[in-house]
Amino acid sequence: MPYPQPLSALLTALPRRFSLCVTGATLAALMLPHMAHATSCAELAHQALPDATFTTVEVIEAGKWQPPQNQLSRIMSAPGMNVAGHATQAPNPAFCRVAITLHPSADSQIRTEVWLPLKGWNGKLLGVGNFGWAGSLMYYGMATGVGEGYAVASTDTGHDSSTPEGQGGRFTLGHPEKLIDYAYRADHLMTTTAKALIEAFYKKPASHAYWIGCSLGGLEGLIEAKRYPEDYDGIVAGAPPNPIVNFNAEQLWAGWMSYHNPALRVSRDKFRLLNTAVMNACASPVGKKQGFLDEPDKCTFTPDQLLCNGNDTSSCLTANEVQAANNIYQGPVNLQTHEVIFPGPAKGSEDGFSADGKAFPVALDLFKYAAFQNPNWDWTTLKWDTDIEEATRKVGPLLHVDDNLTPFFQHGGRLLMYIGWNDGHNPEQLAGYYQSLQHNAGPEYQNDVKLITIPGMGHCYGGAGCDTFSKLGAIDNWVSNKQAPETIVASRVSNGKVVRTRPLCAWPKVARYDGHGNMDDASSFTCITPESQSK
């Protein structure tokens, strides 16, 4: 089942190649005394870094950075994607831009950029995570981070999605080293490279390092915490698709079912009908006004309550449509053991459902290219027992993260996870993972991980909820000031202006309306632990 918003667009590339030019007028600009550095921006090109080729070293003057304008940029420029929670993107300060290609293997070409503020560096590093199959630099996140005083780093994870062979998961076909780069090596080398450049430029190491990412970027954060627990002091992992094989199986499930049984194909209008019925049955007065469920996990409405009494009409669901909806809610099932492979989406997200007999491309590529190494693999032949097991054997060791991150917590690491209730990824699955992390961390470290569930938010951003908040501020306050994010005030932004605020609560608490205040003001809500009864 595709996400409520077009994730396939996230595979769009940033078509950018660089050449090193540090002579004449450019060299003079690089040497400008913006601040006293023992090493100038230009001199960074002569740093001895392992398996690295410098491609660009330049000073970007204040307000002069212009990111490429394409579909990925439009998504990344959305307020809900702003790592600092800004309603609009602020002009950049002056910074030293270093672009490097890393080649840890003969088949590796990992484009990486590190941006170093010329003034006002706060002493910290921010690593910015990717989306989808990556393949581009995350310039908007970098620009926000450098504007907040951070040295920032991003990588394309080792392939260029502006090329045919770099689109989707094709780059993994016959390239095991590139799959390793994508899975974990590129992010780690980006981080160690950034730390080395920081120390060379400022003559002191970063005091703290943070990672922020959502979707793939969230999974990257978990992989960093697992494989390299000392790389980062704080990690913000939004909507991490983990375990990724199971997650992508869920993304193919409704299409596979409706391909094999066309009677299970459902129109968008019928899914919207179901969504309206769910809202009418389960939304609070605030939710009905604002357009989302506050507590989807408490909703007991079932599709059979819309079952047609006789003829099929636009105001009811046929028995097949009821079955299709139930299949989606349930998620994919091992048809031999009847075990749920990955739970389906939550109530309230039905207007993003799809059952049209088609495969979701992002998920398809995981099986076709990364796992099975077969561009002719027919997804309609997917076996929900043996194929899932084989895919897990092939890519699980690279991309799956278990529920023991204790070494990261022992290092002093803090992990903040977040997810929207209108995401195609059910927050209850992530809540289960969160509880397992706490259990394995034990009493000493169980409070070093927090989960925020966001009513009405789609995949990483968007939807009717309040999706804009400072992930960067939350993790920095936690690491630097030891103040855990029990409550975060988020905003809904329209046309560059804040039109609503709402507190986001650390799970399992939820924000409850006081019954008389302004529904669009966070001060009218309190985070409480919900009662056990369902609606």
C-alpha positions as CSV (number, residue, x, y, z in Angstrom):
1,M,0.0,0.0,0.0
2,P,1.6,3.3,-1.0
3,Y,2.0,6.1,1.5
4,P,-0.6,8.8,1.8
5,Q,1.8,11.0,-0.3
6,P,4.0,10.1,-3.3
7,L,7.1,8.5,-1.9
8,S,8.1,7.6,-5.4
9,A,8.8,11.3,-5.9
10,L,11.4,11.1,-3.2
11,L,13.7,9.1,-5.5
12,T,14.1,12.2,-7.7
13,A,17.8,13.1,-8.0
14,L,19.8,16.2,-7.4
15,P,21.7,16.3,-10.7
16,R,25.0,17.8,-9.6
17,R,28.6,17.3,-10.5
18,F,31.5,19.2,-9.1
19,S,35.1,20.1,-10.1
20,L,37.8,21.5,-7.8
21,C,38.6,25.1,-8.6
22,V,40.7,27.0,-6.0
23,T,42.8,29.4,-8.1
24,G,42.8,33.1,-8.9
25,A,39.8,35.1,-7.6
26,T,38.2,32.0,-6.2
27,L,41.3,31.3,-4.0
28,A,41.2,34.9,-2.8
29,A,37.6,34.5,-1.8
30,L,38.4,31.3,0.0
31,M,41.1,33.1,2.0
32,L,38.9,35.9,3.2
33,P,39.2,36.5,6.9
34,H,35.6,35.7,7.8
35,M,36.9,34.4,11.1
36,A,40.2,33.4,12.6
37,H,40.8,29.7,11.6
38,A,44.1,28.0,11.9
39,T,43.2,26.3,8.6
40,S,41.5,28.3,5.8
41,C,38.7,26.9,3.7
42,A,41.0,26.5,0.8
43,E,43.6,24.6,2.8
44,L,41.1,21.9,3.6
45,A,41.6,20.6,0.1
46,H,45.1,19.4,1.2
47,Q,43.9,17.4,4.2
48,A,45.0,13.8,4.1
49,L,41.7,11.8,4.3
50,P,41.6,8.1,3.5
51,D,40.1,7.0,0.2
52,A,38.9,10.6,-0.5
53,T,39.0,12.9,-3.5
54,F,38.2,16.6,-3.1
55,T,35.9,17.8,-5.9
56,T,34.9,21.3,-4.6
57,V,36.2,23.5,-1.8
58,E,34.7,27.0,-1.8
59,V,33.3,29.7,0.3
60,I,29.5,30.3,-0.1
61,E,28.7,33.9,0.9
62,A,25.7,34.7,3.1
63,G,22.4,34.4,1.2
64,K,24.0,33.0,-1.9
65,W,23.2,29.3,-1.6
66,Q,20.5,28.1,-4.0
67,P,19.6,24.5,-3.8
68,P,18.5,22.7,-7.0
69,Q,14.8,23.1,-7.7
70,N,13.2,19.7,-8.4
71,Q,10.5,17.5,-6.9
72,L,12.7,16.3,-4.0
73,S,13.6,19.9,-3.2
74,R,9.9,20.9,-3.1
75,I,9.3,18.1,-0.6
76,M,12.3,18.9,1.5
77,S,11.4,22.6,1.6
78,A,8.0,21.8,3.2
79,P,7.8,23.2,6.7
80,G,7.2,19.8,8.2
81,M,10.5,18.7,6.9
82,N,12.5,21.6,8.4
83,V,14.8,20.1,11.0
84,A,14.6,23.2,13.1
85,G,10.9,23.6,12.8
86,H,11.0,26.9,10.8
87,A,7.9,27.9,8.8
88,T,10.1,29.1,6.0
89,Q,13.7,28.5,4.9
90,A,16.0,31.3,6.1
91,P,18.9,32.6,3.9
92,N,22.2,30.8,4.6
93,P,25.0,32.3,6.5
94,A,28.5,32.2,5.0
95,F,30.1,28.8,5.1
96,C,33.0,26.7,3.7
97,R,31.6,24.1,1.4
98,V,33.6,20.9,1.0
99,A,32.5,18.3,-1.6
100,I,34.3,15.0,-1.5
101,T,34.0,11.6,-3.2
102,L,34.8,8.7,-1.0
103,H,35.9,5.4,-2.5
104,P,36.4,2.7,0.2
105,S,36.1,0.0,-2.4
106,A,37.0,-0.2,-6.1
107,D,33.2,0.1,-6.8
108,S,32.5,2.9,-4.4
109,Q,31.7,6.5,-5.4
110,I,30.2,8.1,-2.4
111,R,29.5,11.8,-2.9
112,T,29.7,13.7,0.4
113,E,29.5,17.3,1.4
114,V,30.5,19.0,4.7
115,W,29.5,22.6,5.3
116,L,31.4,24.6,8.0
117,P,30.1,27.9,9.2
118,L,32.6,30.8,8.9
119,K,31.1,32.5,11.9
120,G,29.1,31.4,14.9
121,W,29.9,27.7,14.9
122,N,28.1,26.2,17.9
123,G,30.7,23.5,18.3
124,K,28.4,20.7,17.0
125,L,27.9,18.4,14.0
126,L,24.7,17.6,12.3
127,G,24.4,14.6,10.0
128,V,21.3,14.8,7.7
129,G,19.6,11.6,6.6
130,N,18.2,10.5,3.2
131,F,14.9,9.4,1.7
132,G,13.7,6.4,-0.4
133,W,16.7,4.9,-2.3
134,A,18.8,8.1,-1.6
135,G,21.1,9.0,-4.4
136,S,21.3,12.8,-3.7
137,L,22.5,15.3,-1.2
138,M,20.0,16.6,1.3
139,Y,20.7,20.3,0.7
140,Y,17.6,21.8,2.5
141,G,18.4,20.0,5.7
142,M,22.0,21.1,5.4
143,A,21.1,24.7,4.8
144,T,18.8,24.7,7.9
145,G,21.5,23.1,10.0
146,V,24.3,25.5,9.0
147,G,21.8,28.4,9.6
148,E,21.5,27.1,13.2
149,G,25.2,27.2,13.7
150,Y,26.0,23.6,13.0
151,A,28.7,22.1,10.9
152,V,26.6,19.8,8.7
153,A,27.2,16.7,6.5
154,S,25.2,14.8,3.9
155,T,25.9,11.9,1.5
156,D,24.2,10.4,-1.5
157,T,25.1,6.9,0.0
158,G,27.2,5.9,-3.0
159,H,25.0,6.3,-6.1
160,D,23.6,9.1,-8.3
161,S,19.9,8.9,-8.8
162,S,20.0,11.4,-11.7
163,T,21.5,8.6,-13.8
164,P,19.4,5.7,-15.1
165,E,21.5,3.1,-13.3
166,G,21.2,5.1,-10.0
167,Q,17.4,5.3,-10.0
168,G,15.5,3.4,-7.4
169,G,17.3,0.2,-6.3
170,R,18.9,-0.5,-9.7
171,F,22.4,0.4,-8.4
172,T,22.4,-2.7,-6.2
173,L,22.2,-5.1,-9.2
174,G,25.5,-6.8,-9.4
175,H,27.1,-4.3,-7.1
176,P,27.4,-5.7,-3.6
177,E,29.9,-3.0,-2.5
178,K,27.4,-0.3,-3.5
179,L,24.7,-2.0,-1.4
180,I,27.1,-2.0,1.6
181,D,27.7,1.7,1.0
182,Y,24.0,2.4,0.9
183,A,23.3,0.3,4.0
184,Y,25.8,1.7,6.4
185,R,29.3,2.4,5.1
186,A,28.6,5.7,3.4
187,D,26.9,7.3,6.5
188,H,29.7,6.2,8.8
189,L,32.5,7.4,6.5
190,M,30.6,10.7,6.0
191,T,30.5,11.1,9.7
192,T,34.2,10.3,10.3
193,T,35.2,12.6,7.4
194,A,33.1,15.4,8.7
195,K,34.6,15.1,12.2
196,A,38.1,15.2,10.7
197,L,37.4,18.3,8.6
198,I,35.8,20.0,11.6
199,E,38.9,19.4,13.7
200,A,41.2,20.6,10.9
201,F,39.2,23.7,10.3
202,Y,38.3,24.8,13.8
203,K,41.3,23.1,15.6
204,K,39.0,21.4,18.0
205,P,36.6,18.4,17.8
206,A,32.9,18.8,17.7
207,S,31.5,18.7,21.3
208,H,28.4,16.8,20.2
209,A,27.2,15.1,17.0
210,Y,23.5,14.6,16.1
211,W,21.8,12.7,13.3
212,I,18.3,13.7,12.0
213,G,16.4,11.8,9.3
214,C,13.0,10.4,8.4
215,S,11.9,7.4,6.4
216,L,15.2,6.0,5.1
217,G,16.9,8.7,7.1
218,G,15.3,7.3,10.2
219,L,16.5,3.8,9.4
220,E,19.9,5.2,8.8
221,G,19.9,6.6,12.3
222,L,19.0,3.3,13.8
223,I,21.8,1.6,11.8
224,E,24.3,4.2,13.0
225,A,23.2,3.6,16.6
226,K,23.6,-0.2,16.1
227,R,26.8,-0.4,14.1
228,Y,28.7,2.7,15.2
229,P,27.3,3.6,18.7
230,E,30.0,6.3,19.2
231,D,29.4,8.2,15.9
232,Y,26.5,10.3,17.3
233,D,25.4,11.5,20.8
234,G,21.8,12.1,19.7
235,I,19.8,10.5,17.0
236,V,16.3,11.6,15.7
237,A,14.8,8.7,13.7
238,G,11.5,9.6,12.0
239,A,9.3,6.7,10.7
240,P,12.1,4.2,10.4
241,P,11.0,1.3,8.0
242,N,12.4,-1.4,10.2
243,P,12.7,-4.3,9.5
244,I,12.8,-3.1,6.0
245,V,11.9,-6.4,4.3
246,N,8.8,-6.8,6.3
247,F,7.9,-3.1,5.9
248,N,8.2,-3.3,2.1
249,A,6.2,-6.5,2.1
250,E,3.4,-4.5,3.6
251,Q,3.8,-1.9,0.8
252,L,3.1,-4.7,-1.8
253,W,0.4,-6.5,0.1
254,A,-2.8,-4.7,-1.1
255,G,-1.6,-4.5,-4.7
256,W,-0.7,-8.2,-4.7
257,M,-4.0,-9.3,-3.2
258,S,-6.0,-7.2,-5.6
259,Y,-3.9,-8.3,-8.6
260,H,-4.7,-11.9,-7.9
261,N,-8.3,-11.2,-7.1
262,P,-9.6,-8.2,-9.1
263,A,-12.8,-8.3,-7.0
264,L,-10.7,-6.8,-4.2
265,R,-9.8,-3.7,-6.2
266,V,-11.3,-0.6,-4.5
267,S,-11.9,2.9,-5.9
268,R,-10.5,6.0,-4.2
269,D,-14.0,7.2,-3.6
270,K,-14.8,4.1,-1.6
271,F,-11.7,4.5,0.5
272,R,-12.7,8.1,1.1
273,L,-16.2,6.9,2.1
274,L,-14.6,4.6,4.6
275,N,-12.4,7.4,6.0
276,T,-15.4,9.6,6.5
277,A,-17.2,6.9,8.4
278,V,-14.1,6.3,10.6
279,M,-13.9,10.0,11.3
280,N,-17.6,10.3,12.2
281,A,-17.4,7.3,14.5
282,C,-14.1,7.9,16.2
283,A,-13.0,11.5,16.0
284,S,-13.2,13.8,19.0
285,P,-14.8,17.2,18.6
286,V,-11.4,18.7,18.0
287,G,-10.5,16.0,15.5
288,K,-13.7,16.5,13.5
289,K,-13.0,20.2,13.2
290,Q,-9.3,19.7,12.3
291,G,-9.7,16.6,10.1
292,F,-7.9,13.7,11.9
293,L,-8.1,11.2,14.7
294,D,-6.4,12.1,18.0
295,E,-6.1,8.5,19.1
296,P,-6.5,6.1,16.2
297,D,-5.5,3.1,18.3
298,K,-8.7,3.6,20.4
299,C,-11.0,3.5,17.3
300,T,-13.1,0.3,17.1
301,F,-15.0,1.1,13.9
302,T,-14.9,-1.7,11.4
303,P,-15.5,-1.6,7.6
304,D,-18.4,-4.1,7.8
305,Q,-20.5,-1.4,9.5
306,L,-20.7,0.1,6.0
307,L,-21.7,-3.2,4.3
308,C,-24.3,-2.7,1.6
309,N,-27.7,-4.0,2.3
310,G,-28.5,-5.1,-1.2
311,N,-27.2,-3.2,-4.2
312,D,-23.8,-1.6,-4.4
313,T,-24.1,2.2,-4.0
314,S,-21.7,5.1,-3.5
315,S,-22.7,5.2,0.2
316,C,-21.8,1.6,1.2
317,L,-19.1,-1.1,0.8
318,T,-19.6,-4.4,-0.9
319,A,-18.4,-7.6,0.9
320,N,-15.3,-7.6,-1.3
321,E,-14.5,-4.0,-0.5
322,V,-14.9,-4.7,3.2
323,Q,-12.5,-7.7,2.8
324,A,-10.0,-5.5,0.9
325,A,-10.1,-2.8,3.7
326,N,-9.6,-5.5,6.4
327,N,-6.7,-6.9,4.4
328,I,-5.0,-3.5,4.4
329,Y,-5.6,-2.9,8.1
330,Q,-4.3,-6.4,9.0
331,G,-1.1,-6.2,6.8
332,P,0.6,-9.0,5.0
333,V,0.3,-12.5,6.3
334,N,2.5,-15.6,5.9
335,L,-0.1,-17.7,4.1
336,Q,1.4,-20.9,5.6
337,T,1.7,-19.9,9.3
338,H,-0.9,-17.1,9.3
339,E,1.6,-14.8,11.1
340,V,1.3,-11.1,10.4
341,I,4.5,-10.0,8.7
342,F,4.0,-6.3,9.3
343,P,0.9,-4.5,10.6
344,G,-1.1,-2.4,8.2
345,P,-1.8,1.3,8.7
346,A,-3.9,2.9,11.5
347,K,-7.5,3.9,11.4
348,G,-8.0,7.4,10.0
349,S,-5.5,7.0,7.1
350,E,-8.0,5.4,4.7
351,D,-7.9,8.3,2.2
352,G,-4.4,7.1,1.4
353,F,-5.2,3.5,0.8
354,S,-4.7,1.9,-2.5
355,A,-5.9,-1.5,-3.8
356,D,-5.5,-1.3,-7.6
357,G,-3.5,-4.4,-8.5
358,K,-0.3,-2.5,-8.9
359,A,3.1,-2.7,-7.2
360,F,4.6,0.2,-5.2
361,P,7.9,0.9,-7.0
362,V,10.0,1.7,-3.9
363,A,9.1,-1.6,-2.3
364,L,9.3,-3.5,-5.5
365,D,13.0,-2.6,-6.0
366,L,14.0,-3.9,-2.6
367,F,13.0,-7.4,-3.7
368,K,13.8,-7.3,-7.4
369,Y,17.2,-5.7,-7.1
370,A,18.7,-5.6,-3.6
371,A,17.4,-9.0,-2.4
372,F,16.9,-11.3,-5.5
373,Q,19.3,-9.6,-7.9
374,N,16.9,-10.3,-10.7
375,P,15.5,-7.4,-12.9
376,N,13.0,-9.7,-14.4
377,W,11.6,-10.9,-11.1
378,D,7.8,-11.0,-11.3
379,W,6.3,-9.5,-8.1
380,T,3.0,-11.2,-8.7
381,T,4.7,-14.5,-7.9
382,L,5.8,-13.3,-4.5
383,K,5.6,-16.1,-1.9
384,W,4.7,-14.7,1.5
385,D,6.7,-17.3,3.4
386,T,9.8,-18.4,1.5
387,D,10.4,-15.2,-0.5
388,I,10.1,-13.0,2.6
389,E,12.5,-15.4,4.4
390,E,15.0,-15.4,1.5
391,A,14.9,-11.6,1.2
392,T,15.5,-11.3,4.9
393,R,18.6,-13.6,4.6
394,K,19.9,-11.5,1.7
395,V,19.5,-7.9,3.0
396,G,18.5,-8.3,6.6
397,P,22.1,-8.5,7.8
398,L,22.8,-5.1,6.1
399,L,19.6,-3.2,6.7
400,H,17.7,-4.7,9.7
401,V,18.2,-3.3,13.2
402,D,17.4,-5.4,16.2
403,D,16.0,-4.2,19.4
404,N,19.2,-4.0,21.4
405,L,20.9,-0.6,21.1
406,T,22.4,-0.7,24.6
407,P,26.0,0.1,23.5
408,F,24.7,3.4,22.0
409,F,22.9,4.2,25.3
410,Q,26.0,3.2,27.3
411,H,28.0,5.7,25.2
412,G,25.6,8.4,26.4
413,G,23.5,8.4,23.3
414,R,19.9,9.6,23.2
415,L,17.3,8.3,20.6
416,L,14.2,10.2,19.7
417,M,11.8,8.4,17.3
418,Y,8.7,10.0,15.8
419,I,5.9,9.0,13.5
420,G,2.6,10.3,12.2
421,W,-0.6,8.4,12.8
422,N,-1.6,9.0,9.2
423,D,1.6,7.4,7.9
424,G,1.4,4.2,6.0
425,H,3.7,2.8,8.6
426,N,1.5,1.9,11.7
427,P,2.8,3.7,14.8
428,E,1.8,0.8,16.9
429,Q,4.5,-1.3,15.3
430,L,7.1,1.4,16.1
431,A,5.7,1.6,19.7
432,G,6.3,-2.2,20.0
433,Y,9.9,-1.7,18.9
434,Y,10.3,1.2,21.3
435,Q,9.1,-0.9,24.2
436,S,11.5,-3.7,23.2
437,L,14.4,-1.2,23.1
438,Q,13.5,0.0,26.6
439,H,13.2,-3.6,27.9
440,N,16.7,-4.5,26.5
441,A,18.2,-1.3,27.8
442,G,17.2,-2.1,31.3
443,P,16.3,0.4,34.1
444,E,19.6,2.3,33.8
445,Y,19.1,3.3,30.1
446,Q,15.4,2.8,29.4
447,N,14.7,6.5,29.6
448,D,17.3,7.3,26.9
449,V,14.9,6.5,24.2
450,K,11.6,8.4,23.5
451,L,8.8,8.0,21.0
452,I,6.5,10.8,19.7
453,T,3.4,9.8,17.8
454,I,1.8,12.7,15.9
455,P,-2.0,12.8,15.2
456,G,-2.9,13.6,11.6
457,M,0.7,13.7,10.2
458,G,1.5,11.7,7.1
459,H,4.8,10.1,6.1
460,C,7.4,12.4,7.8
461,Y,5.3,15.5,7.1
462,G,2.0,16.7,5.7
463,G,-1.5,15.7,6.5
464,A,-4.0,17.7,8.6
465,G,-2.0,17.5,11.8
466,C,0.7,19.7,13.3
467,D,3.8,18.4,11.5
468,T,6.3,21.2,12.0
469,F,8.6,21.1,15.1
470,S,12.2,21.4,16.0
471,K,13.7,18.0,15.9
472,L,17.1,19.6,16.2
473,G,16.1,21.7,19.3
474,A,14.6,18.7,21.0
475,I,17.6,16.4,20.6
476,D,20.1,19.2,21.4
477,N,18.2,20.1,24.6
478,W,18.1,16.5,25.6
479,V,21.8,15.8,25.0
480,S,23.2,19.2,26.1
481,N,20.8,20.1,28.9
482,K,19.6,16.6,30.0
483,Q,16.0,17.7,29.4
484,A,14.1,14.7,27.8
485,P,11.5,15.6,25.2
486,E,8.3,14.8,27.2
487,T,6.3,17.5,25.4
488,I,7.2,19.3,22.1
489,V,5.0,22.1,20.7
490,A,4.4,21.6,17.0
491,S,2.8,23.8,14.5
492,R,0.7,23.6,11.4
493,V,2.0,26.0,8.8
494,S,-0.1,27.3,5.8
495,N,1.4,29.8,3.3
496,G,4.4,30.4,5.5
497,K,2.4,31.2,8.6
498,V,1.5,29.2,11.7
499,V,-2.2,28.6,11.9
500,R,-2.3,26.0,14.7
501,T,-0.2,24.6,17.5
502,R,-0.5,21.4,19.4
503,P,1.7,19.6,22.0
504,L,3.3,16.4,20.9
505,C,3.5,13.9,23.8
506,A,6.1,11.3,24.6
507,W,4.4,7.9,24.1
508,P,2.2,6.5,25.6
509,K,0.8,10.0,26.6
510,V,-1.6,11.8,24.3
511,A,-2.7,15.4,24.1
512,R,-6.2,16.0,25.5
513,Y,-8.2,19.1,24.9
514,D,-9.3,21.0,28.0
515,G,-12.9,21.4,26.7
516,H,-13.1,25.2,26.6
517,G,-9.9,26.8,25.2
518,N,-8.9,27.7,21.6
519,M,-8.7,24.4,19.7
520,D,-5.9,25.8,17.6
521,D,-3.7,26.7,20.6
522,A,-1.3,24.3,22.3
523,S,-2.1,25.8,25.7
524,S,-5.6,24.3,25.5
525,F,-4.1,20.7,25.6
526,T,-2.4,18.6,28.2
527,C,-0.4,15.5,27.8
528,I,-2.0,12.6,29.8
529,T,-1.8,8.9,29.9
530,P,-4.9,7.6,28.2
531,E,-7.5,5.4,29.9
532,S,-7.7,1.8,28.8
533,Q,-11.2,1.8,27.4
534,S,-11.8,2.1,23.7
535,K,-14.3,4.2,21.8
